């Protein structure tokens, strides 16, 4: 019979505690991270060029919706700019790097674990990190990436709210884009999680701005910033013009599964 040393037993107990810690972290995140309401939930992007009202698709992409709402409520998006504009295609924003005055790093940033978890979650993360450090491992820090929630039925149409990513499917973070035209080539490859209700003309203004080639092929010369994001639960919280736009919105765009 193969003998097992005490140090090996201790290591196994430590790994067991680590596994339990990770499971607790997952449970806490699932319990506290869900902020989706039964009523339709909206996000109002207050930008330098005007307001864009979005409705979320929680049944289509619940994790992307929850993440966007959390980041909005913590002020993560405030001060970010629409750093990429492609006429006839999309406007893209949500990169924390765009808050500085150097456009050359725009498009490469995203949220970290600290950004996407609440205080209670972070306490659990710290406990796990302490255990990892005691064993000589790197802590649970760094980029926070979302797993893809691609749809086989939802279509990228004018006004679609979708999440940008790198080449890897499970690499979305905080950068999002709004389609200013029908873009069927994106279907099934990017996660759609909402739709413009009103303010598509603001997106048209943003996408038609003059570009700054020295900062990148699709970089605007004067990028439009998001001043703040309002999360609104229920249509009763909308302004009159927004409520009218919501009432007149085609039913197939109000909720997508």
N, C-alpha and C positions, 0 to 999 in steps of 0.2 A: 504493500500500500504506500502511495506517495505521501510523504509528510508535508505538512503546511506550517510554516513558521508563524510565530506570534506577530511579526511585523507584517506578514502577508495578510493575516486575519485583520489587523488594524487597518491595513490599506483597504480591505474589502468593506469594513465598517464605514470608513471615510467615504468610499465611493457610494455606499448605500445612502449615507446621509446626503451626499451630493445629489443623488438621484431623487431622493425625497424632496430636497430643496427645490430642484428644478420642477418637480411636479407641483409643489406648492405655488411656485412662481406662476406656472401656467394656469393653475386654478384661480389664483388671485387676479391675474390679468383678465381671464375670461369673465370673472364675476364683476370686476370693477370697470372694465373697459367698455362694456356695452352701454351706449348712450342713445340708442335708436328708440324713438317713440312710436306709438301706435298710429298717431296722426302723421300727415305728411310733414317732413322736416326740410327746412330751407336754409340756404346760406346766402347772405347778401354781401357781395364783395364791394366794399366802398373804395373805389379807385380814384386816381387823379382825373380820370376821364369820365367818371360817372359810375353809377351802381349797376352791377350785374346780379340778378337774382337767379339762384340755382335751386332745383329740387333734387333731393337725393333718391337713389334707388337701393334701399337697404336690403331688399329681398334678392337683388341681383349681385351685390358686392358688399356684404355687411362689414367686412373687416376694413375695406377702403373707406366706407362711409364713416365708421367709428373713428378711424385714424384722422380723417379730415376734420371731423367735428372736434375731436380732442385738441388737435393742433390749433384750430381756430380759436377755441375757448382760452387757450393758454397764451394767445398773442403771437404764436410762432410765425404766422403769415403776415402780420403787420409789418410794413416796411419792405417786404419783398417786392420784386418788380417782375413785370412780364419781359423776360430777357430774350425771348425768341419769338419772332413774328414771321410767318410765311403766308403771304397773300394766297387766297384760294385754298388754304389748308388749315392752319391752326395758330393760336397764340398760346404760349407756354410760360408758366410762372411757378412760384412756390419754392424757389431755391433760396435757402438762407444766405448763400454766398452773394446773392444779388443785393443784399442790404448795404454792402460796402460800395466804394467808388471805383472799384476795379472790375470792369465788365469781362475781363479775360478769364476769370475763374467761374463765371456764371454757367450753370448747366451741369456742374460737377458736385454740387452739395446736396445734403439731405439731412433727415433727422437722426439723432442718436437715441439710445435707449432712454437716456434722461429725458428727452423730449416727449417720448410716446407713453411713458408710464407715470402713474400718479405717485403721491408720496408714500402710500402704503405699499405699493408695488416695489418702489425703490428700496424700502427697508428690507424686503425679502431678497432683492438683488444684492444688497450689501452683505447680508448674511451668507449668501452663496459665494460672493466674491471673497469674503474672509476665509471661507473654507478652501476655495481654490488657491488662494495665496499661500495658505499654510501647506498645501501640497506642491507648491511651486508652479502652479498653472496661471495663465493669463486670465484676468477677470472677464465678466460678461459685459464688456463695453463695446463701443464702436457703433457702426451704422445700424440702423433699425430698418430692415427691409420687409416689405409685405409680400406674402405669397400671392401669386396671380389668381385672379377670380375672373378668368376669361369666360365669355358667353358664346354659345353656339348660335344664339338667336338674335341678341341685341345688335343693332347696327349703329355705326358711327355716322350720324347725320349732322346737318347744320345745328349747332347749339349743344352737341353732346359734350359732357364733362367726362374726361378719361384721364388715366394716370400714366405718366411717362415712366420709362424704365430704361435700363441698359440692355445689352444683348441677352442677358440671362432673364428668363421669364419671372423669377421670384426676386426681382431687384427694385421694385417700386419703393419710393420713400415718401417724399412730400411734393415733388414736382408734378404738376397736373397740366392738362391742356384743354382748351375749348375749341371745338371744330367750328370754323367759319364757313364751311361748305360740307357737302356730303363726301365722306372719305372712306369708301367701302374697303379700300386696301388695308385699313387698320383693323377691320373686323376679325375677332377671334385672336388677335395678337396683343391687344391692350385692354385693360380693364375699364369698362364703362361703369360709372357709378352715379351719374346724375345728368341733368339736362337744364339748359337755360330756360327760364320762364319769361323773364323780361331783361332788357338791356343788351340784346344781341347787337344792337347798333353801336354800343360801347366797344364791344369786341371788334366790330368792323373798323372803328376809329383807330383802335390800338394796332390792328394788323396792317393798316395802310400808312403807318408812319414812315418817315424817312429812316433809312438804315445807316449803320456805322460799320462799314466793311473792315476797318482796322480792329474792331473788337470781335469779329466773327461774321460769318456769311449772313446769318439771320438776326444779328443783334440790332436793336433799334438805336438810333442816335440819342433820343431822349426817352428812355424807358418809362412806361407808366407804372406807378407804384400802387400796391394795395395798402390803403391807409388802415383799414380794419376789416374784420369779418364779423357779421352778426349771424348768430344761429337762431332760427325762429322755428318753434314747434307749433304747427297748426296754422291754417290760413287766416285765422282771426288776427294774427300778429302782423300781417302784411299791410303795407300802405295801400291806399285806395287804388292807385294805378296798378300796383302789383297784384292786388286781389282781382282786378278786372282781367289782367293778363292770365292769371291762374285759371279763372273761370272759363276763359276762352281757349285755353290750351287744349289741343287734341287729347282725348282720353288715352290713346296709345302711348303718349309721351309723358303722361303724369305718373305712371307706374309701370315699370318694366321688370319682368321676372326672368 
